Amino acid sequence: MRLGYSPFNAELGYEEAFRLAAELGLDLEVAYDLHEALPLPGPKDLRATGEALGVGFTLHLPFVELNPASLIPSVRKLSQERLLRALEFGEALGARVGVLHTGQVPLRHPLALALAREALEETLSLLASSPFPVALENLALEEADLLRGPEELKALLSRFPGLGFCLDVGHALVELGPKGPLLYWEALRERLLHLHLHDNHGRRDDHLPVGAGSVPWERLAPLLKGFSGTAALEVSGREEGVRGSVRRLQTLLTS
């Protein structure tokens, strides 16, 4: 498993983030939304710094105010345009994988749900020529989230063989309880490309350091040991949150 972390969740600027990543032998998961909103270094500059320090990258594709399943064509078009720009960003960055949320439909009417699924598939069809692998992330944290449970995500991925799966263990815990991460893993392990690792107490998406909540890490450890893809710590707590999570994972993976 190639491990990285999210500076966005850890609330670290790039200077601190690169220093910590180089020290711990981690990659960085870049949040594309921040680069739309703030005057941050461009992807080529980040890549050059990463190459100098031995730090690689994964990319969280846009999700703030983005809805790839929007029922409104103009909103969906804007979401698609942002997504395509993010793919260009990720290619310049040298991203190993990109992670995508699957959208929302606040109107829980059968017609709205059917249209939203069609809209999402229209958007996903744009990823056929992505310059790097893209993994769909399990969400289901709010009533408006379109997809629920591993079977719905599995059915969607069956129609898009070029896409993979990102297991967010914290989201799975909130949605389905302690068995949630294991249920997603079992159902979608053949499509698994990337992991989001963080913790919570099963009520909300707290992004706590590994071991600080109720995620069943001991039960996940044997699966993590055999995983050869990429992973990102999406933990709060700044530098110590990252360091503590790395220590906890190392203990789990070597015991």
Phi, psi and omega in degrees: 000127177266115190259139173223189176209163181262112174299329179300310180292325180280352180059050178240139172287168186297324180299311177295319185297315180296318180301313181293318180298316180296320180296318186266357181072039183249158168269174175243137171261111184277134177266108185300324182305322180298327181284340171282327189266336189231155177280079183254165177303146179284171185297325180291323177293317177299317181297318180297318178296317179299317180296323179293329185257356183076030182249125176263187188219146158240167186228127169271112180294162188300142176220340180289121181056028177241136179221095180294350179250018184300139177285343184266116185306320182292323177292317179297321179297316178297320178299318180293320178296318177295321180296317179295322176295322179294324177296321176296318177300312182296324178296316178294328179288333187081034183297137177283328180201152173242144183247134184231133169282154189259006170097173185227157171218097184298331181274102185272058177255142182309320180293317180297319180296318179295317179294322180295321178295320176296318180296317179298317181294326175300315180294316182296333179296338178289344184273001183300330181253023180301137180285355177212160182298144177239134181241130177276133185261138172289139183234269176051045178262338183232159179301329184282344182299132190293306187267142181224131175079155183296330184290323178294318179292322178297318179297319178296313182295334178296337179267356180226076185297343179278351181260157178241193185235137170249114177274115171263107187292327178292317177298318181296325178295314180297319184287314193235005180084189186302333179278350186305308180301323180288324178295317177296317181300313183297318184287329191234018185298331180289343179252004187287121178247328194211153178235144166249118187247118176194179189227162173197183182255018175086002182252322180209168188276077189281339183055049177282159174301154180303128179093356183267002182224220188246008175299133183281072187299323181297325179283333178279336187307314179299328178287318179298323181299328182265003184272128184252007180271203180258159178211152177227129170285119176253064189249147172276185177096010178054217186298318183290329175298320177291312182300315181296323179292320178297316179299317181296318178294319179299320177297315180297319187277349180249356181274000000 
